[in-house]
Amino acid sequence: MQWKTTFQIAATYVGAVMGAGFASGQEIQQFFVRFGRWGLTGIVVSALLFSFLGWGILDLQERWRITSYPEFFDHLLGRKFGQWADALVSVLLFVGMLAMISGSGALFYEYFGFSRWLGIFLTCSVIALALWFRGEGVLWINSALIPIKFIFCLGIATAAIFLVNSQDIVGSVGEPSPIVKHWAISAVLYVSFNLTLAMVIFASLGRVVQRPGARLGAVLGGLALGVFAFVIGAALLQFPDSFGLEIPMVAVAGKLGDWPAFLYVVVLWMAMITAAIGNGFSLVIRVVDTGKLSYSNATILLLLLLLPVAGVKFSKIVQLVYPLFGYLGLVFLPTIIYYWRKSRA
């Protein structure tokens, strides 16, 4: 049973972080690949931080008996600032979920040639099924989809590295960022960018993540994220012609043929599903905590609110949501480290 919990938590951690931006290669390209070989070092640093902070978050949640993310925010930031963080995160979770559903519609239209709304309705159906089974459903869907993503993503990226002729790995690529000019700073920002969502999902799972083996799952999940990112980063570095593309990993997969490219698009869709489910579950639990709606009614209301606006352009939503999650993460990082060290002193 302990190893089952460990695997479920690791898969949920990977599912929370490995959304569309990660699987597409866009995040890895922006935060790491543009620094060349040093970017790969940055990926190793980020993996260690994900493991360390994931353990810390679950340790604090167990010590404080956390059952919701507003409760966790109150402990970290105090009542007043915790309420502000709660409100902002709730909005960001909704918009982030909207981004994944909208992106799935764009994926079905642009790569599969189907109706945009077919992709949206199919994605919402999978989300509804997972949410119906509550926390166990979230753990189950991640446990089912993450291994598939792991096999396809690593398999295609590794095959591209070893089977396709390419240019040598370059030392530095891409335009220098006016904000981040060092790979180490970029690695820290990347972790802060992703940690907020993972923290919210863990808090929403409540007692489920306080079982024996959960903290080891966070460590293994952080290391798995590092493996994913490292292989994707190495593949992108080996194919400089993918730089600047919206979905660079599909271009890399395309070098192996049409079928690998098609399979990678399927991986991308799975990434959107797992990210949307994490957001949706956290939001539903937040609404239920207010005492105004039951779990099933809150789930139905959330999906009904999302559907009318699901046609909004995916890229525009991502441009708004991702930076805000990053800024929030910079607030949480030092407080998590401070309280964790204090609790173990």
N, C-alpha and C positions, 0 to 999 in steps of 0.2 A: 504493500500500500504506500510506503514511504517513497519508493522509486516511481510509482505512478504519479504522486504529487510532484516530485522533482521534475519529471518529464513535462507534466501539464503546466507548471509554472514557467519552465524554460521556454516552452512553446508559446505561451501567452506573452512572455517578455519579447520574444522575437517577433510575434505577430503584431504587438503594439508599435514596435519601432520600424519594422520592415513593411512600410506602406508603399504606396505607388512611387513616391520619390526615391526611396531606397532601391526597390527592385528594378526600376527603370534605369538606374545608374546615374540619374541626374544629381541626387544628393552627394553621392560618392565623388562625382566629377567636380562639383562645386566646392566641397569641403576638403578634398584630399588630392585628387588626381592632378589638379592644376599645380601642385607643388612637386610633381615628379616623384622620384624615389623617396624623398622625405615624406611625401603624402602617405606612403605605405607604413612608414614609422608612425605617423599620426594615427593611422587605423589601429595599430597595436596599442597605442596609448589610450585611444577611445574605448577599445575592448576591455582593457583593465579597469578603466573608470566605470564603464557600464556594470561590470561584475562587482566592483567594490561598492558602488552606490546602490545597486540593486539589493545587495545583501543588507546594507545599512537601512534602506527604506523598509524592508520587510521586518528587520529587527526592531525598528522603532514602532511599526504598526502592531507588532505582537506585544511589545512592552506597554503600549498605550491602549491596547485593545480597540483599535480603530475599526469602524464598520462602514465609514463613508469618507469621501474626500473632503467635504467641508469640515468634518471633525479633525482630519489630519492637518488641514490648513490652519485651523484655530490653534493647534498645538505648536505648529512651526512659526506662525507669524503673529499670533495673538488674535483676540476676538475681532477687533476692528479691521485690521488688514486682512485677516482670514476671510471675512465676509466679502471684501472687494475682490480677493483672489477667486473666491467661490463663484461670484457673479461673472467675472471675466472668463474663467475656465469653462463655465457652462455654455456661454456664447461660443467660445472657440470650439468646444466639442461638437456643438450643433453644426457650425460652419465646416469643421473638419469632416464630419460625417457626410455633409452635403457635397464636399469636394470629392470624396471617394465614390459616391453614388453617381454624381455628374460625370466623373472620370470613367466610370464603367460604361456609361452610355456612349461617351466619345470613343471608347475602345471598341465597342461592338460596331459602331458606325464606320470608323476609320480603318480598322484592321480586319474585322470579320465580314464587313459589308452588309450587316443587318441594321434594322431600325435602332436608332438611339434609345427609344423608349422600351424596346425589347430588353436591352441590356439593363436599363434602370429597373424595370419590373422584376427581372430575373434576380438581380442583385438584392433588391428589397425582399424578395421571397426567401432567399438564403439567410439574410439578416434576421427576418421575422422568425424563421425556424430556430435559429440559434438562440435568440432572445427568449423564445417561448420556454426554453428549459433553464432560463436564468443563469446563475453563475456556472453551473455544471455545463450548460450549453456553450458558454464562452470558452471554457476549458476544453470541451470536447471538439469544437470546430477548429480551434487552434491546433490541438493534438492531431487532428486528421489532415489539415491542410499544410501545416508547417513542414512535415517530412517530405511531402510532394514538392513543395517549393524548394526545399533543401536539395533534393535530388536533381530536379530540372535546372535550377539556377546554377548550382556548382558544376553540374555535368556539362552544361552548355558553355559556361565561361571557361572551364578547364579545357574542354575540347578545342575551343577557339584559340586558346593560348598555345597549345601543343600541336594542333593539326593544321593551322592556317599560317601561311607565310605572312610575315608582317615586318614593320620597321622595328628596330631595337627600342627598348624602353628608354624614354627620354628623361633628361634630368629635371626639366621644369617646363610646364606647359600652361597655356591659357593666359589670359590677360590678368595682370596683377590687380587684386582687389584694393579699392581705396580704404576699406575698413580693416580687413584682415590680411596682414602681410607675412605672417609666420605660421608654419604648419602646426606648431604646438598649440597656439591660440585657437586656430581653426578646429583642432581636435576637441578642445574644451567646449567651444561654442556648439559643436555638433552634439556633444553629449547633453549639454543643457537644453538644446533645441528639442531633443527627443525624450528627455527624462520626465518632463512634466506629464506627458500623456501616459507613459508607463506607470508613473506614480499614482495618477488618478485611477487607472484601471485596477492596480493592485489594491488601493484603498477601497474601491467599490466592491471588490470581491470579499472584503471583510474577513470572516473567520476561515474562509476557504484557503487563504494564503498564510494562515497561521498554523497550519498543520506541520508535523515533522517532515523535513525534507524540502520545505518551500524555499528556504534561504539558499540551499545548495542549487536549487533550480534557477534562482536569479543569477548565481555565479556562472552556471553552465550556459544560461541564456545569453549573458553578456559575452562569453567567449565564442558562442555560436555566431553572434552578430559580427564579431571580429573576423571570423572565418569567412562568412558571407561577404563582408565588405572588402576583405583583403583580396579574395579571388576576383571579385568584380572590378576592384581598382587595378589589379594586375592586367586584367583583360583590356580595360579601357586604355591603360598606358601603352599597351602593345599595339593599339590601333588608333593612332592620332587622328585619323579621318573621322572618328566618331565624336570628336570634340565639338561642342556647340550644338549638337543635335538635341531635340526635345526628349527623345527616348533612346539614348545611345546604346543601351544593351540590346535592344531589338536589332539595331544595325550590326552589332558584333555577332549576334546569333545568326543573322542573315548571311554572314560569310560562310556558314556551314551548310546553308541551303534554306529552302522555303519552309520545310517542316520544323527545323529548330527555331526559326523565327516565329512561326505560329505557336509552338509550344511555349516560347518565352512570353508571348502575349497572354497566354493562358495563366502563366505564373504571375504576371502583372495583375491580372484580374483577381486572382486569389489574394494577392497582397492588398488590393483595395477592399476585398470582403473582410479580411481579418482586422484591418484597421478600422473599418466602419462599424464592425460588431463591438470592438472595444469601446469606441466612442459612444455608441448607442446604449450599451449596457450601463455605462457610467452615468449617462444622462437619465435613463429610466430610474435607476436607483436614487438619483438626486431628487427626482419628482416624487417618488414614493415616500421619501423621507419627510416631505412636507406634510404628509397625511391627507392630501387633497384628492389623490387618485390611487387606484389599485395598480399593481404591477402590470396586469394585462391591459388595462385602459390607458396607462401611461405609454406602453409600447405602441398601441394602436394610434394614439394621438401623435406621437413622435413621427411615425411613418406617414401619417396623413399630412402633417405639416411639411415634411420633406418633399413629397411627390410633386406638388405644384411648382416648386422652384428648382427641381432637379435638372432642368435644362440649362441652368446658368453655366457659362464657360468655365471649364475645369481649371485652366491655367490662371485665370484671374482670382479664383478662390484661393489657390495655393499661394500666390504672391501675397495675399493678405494674411492668411492663417499662420504659415510657417514662421515668419519673423516674430510674430507675437508670442508663439509658443517658446521661441528661443529666448526672448527677453524675460518671460516668466521663469524660465529655467535658471537664468542667472540669479534670480532672487532666491530660488529654492536651494540651489547647490550648497552655498555656504551654511545655510540654516540646518540642512540635513546633516552635514558633516559635523557641525557644532553640537547639535543635540545627540547625535550618535556617540561622539566621543565622550560627551558629558554623562550619558547614560551608562557607559562602560567604565567610567573612572572609579 
